[in-house]
Amino acid sequence: MNFNIYLDDQTGRQLVAAAERTGETKNALIRKAVSEWLARHGTPQWPDEVLGFEGVADMPPLEAGRSTLKPPLTDPLA
C-alpha cells in the first residue's frame, strides 16, 4: 500500500540523516516507526500487571456481602 506524507523541514532533515547514519532507506525507517507506534498504541490492551492479577486470596467475593446491603432511602435515578 502506498501513501504520501508531508514532513516539516526539520523532521525531513532528521529522517535523511537517520537514513544515512543507519544505511536504511527513508521508507524503511518510516515503516518501522509506524509499525512500532501501532504495536504500542494501535490496539488498546490492559497492562501486564492487570492481566496477570489473580485476586487476593483471603478476600471474600463481592457477592458474599450483597445480602447485608440496605436499599437506598430514595431512588437515585428518579
C-alpha positions as CSV (number, residue, x, y, z in Angstrom):
1,M,0.0,0.0,0.0
2,N,1.4,3.4,-0.9
3,F,0.9,6.7,1.0
4,N,2.2,10.2,0.5
5,I,3.2,12.0,3.6
6,Y,4.4,15.5,4.2
7,L,7.0,16.3,6.8
8,D,8.2,19.7,8.1
9,D,11.7,20.6,7.1
10,Q,13.3,19.7,10.4
11,T,11.7,16.3,10.6
12,G,12.7,15.7,6.9
13,R,16.3,16.6,7.6
14,Q,16.4,14.3,10.7
15,L,14.9,11.5,8.6
16,V,17.5,11.9,5.9
17,A,20.3,12.0,8.5
18,A,19.0,8.9,10.2
19,A,18.7,7.0,6.9
20,E,22.3,7.9,6.1
21,R,23.5,7.0,9.5
22,T,21.8,3.6,9.6
23,G,22.1,2.7,5.9
24,E,18.4,2.1,5.7
25,T,16.0,3.8,3.3
26,K,13.7,6.6,4.5
27,N,10.8,4.4,3.6
28,A,12.1,1.5,5.7
29,L,12.6,3.9,8.7
30,I,9.0,5.2,8.3
31,R,7.6,1.7,8.0
32,K,9.4,0.7,11.2
33,A,8.3,3.8,13.1
34,V,4.6,3.3,12.1
35,S,4.8,-0.4,13.0
36,E,6.3,0.3,16.4
37,W,3.7,3.1,17.1
38,L,0.8,0.8,16.1
39,A,2.2,-2.0,18.3
40,R,2.1,0.3,21.3
41,H,-1.0,2.4,20.5
42,G,-3.0,0.6,17.8
43,T,-4.8,-1.9,19.9
44,P,-5.7,-0.8,23.5
45,Q,-4.7,-3.5,25.9
46,W,-4.7,-3.8,29.7
47,P,-1.2,-3.6,31.2
48,D,0.5,-6.9,32.1
49,E,0.1,-6.2,35.8
50,V,-3.7,-6.1,35.3
51,L,-3.8,-9.1,33.0
52,G,-1.7,-11.2,35.4
53,F,-3.7,-10.2,38.5
54,E,-5.1,-13.3,40.2
55,G,-7.0,-11.6,43.0
56,V,-6.4,-11.5,46.7
57,A,-6.6,-15.0,48.2
58,D,-8.2,-14.1,51.5
59,M,-10.7,-11.6,50.2
60,P,-14.4,-12.8,50.1
61,P,-16.2,-12.5,46.8
62,L,-18.1,-9.2,46.3
63,E,-21.4,-11.0,46.1
64,A,-20.9,-12.5,49.6
65,G,-21.9,-9.3,51.2
66,R,-24.8,-8.4,49.0
67,S,-27.5,-9.8,51.4
68,T,-26.4,-7.3,54.1
69,L,-26.8,-4.2,51.9
70,K,-29.7,-2.0,52.7
71,P,-31.7,-0.5,49.8
72,P,-31.3,3.3,49.2
73,L,-33.8,5.5,51.0
74,T,-34.7,7.2,47.7
75,D,-34.3,6.1,44.2
76,P,-31.2,7.9,42.9
77,L,-32.5,7.7,39.3
78,A,-36.0,9.0,40.0
